[in-house]
Amino acid sequence: MSPKCDWCHRKSQDLETKQLTFKSGDEEVRVCGPDCETQLVDFYAYAESHVVHFLAGLLLVPAIGGAIAVWRESVDNGGLGYLIMGAGMGIAIIKYPFTTPQTAQLMGMKNAIRLARIIGTLLVLTGIVLFTVCNWFVA
Ligand SMILES: [Zn+2]
């Protein structure tokens, strides 16, 4: 397997290996140029400072949405709760598009971020569809 850039996932024979230092420890990355290095470093820093928000969002939003869905079961079949769950989790993922290291390694960080944003968008749409269905198509 020929080495690929950790950010853009382009194959290159002359990748630079860089040692980056973060709060959580050192990380060795391979990048194809200064452009990718800057973007990768920026994203790592962003992820490091927001991973708590990301996790809180993914835990709290479904809990709140679930409670509202149960509470409003007789009003709108839980539609508002589903909207909060879908849209809230979707927005959290779009804003904090953090994937597993395995995913990032498989497709490059840049593409992993794009994939996360697509999943986030689908979640928002799912929430809107469920909300609509619960309010207008379920008697
Ligand atoms: Zn690159």
Residues whose N, C-alpha, C, O or C-beta is under 5 A from the ligand:
A	BS01	ZN	C5 W7 C8 H9 C32 G33 C36
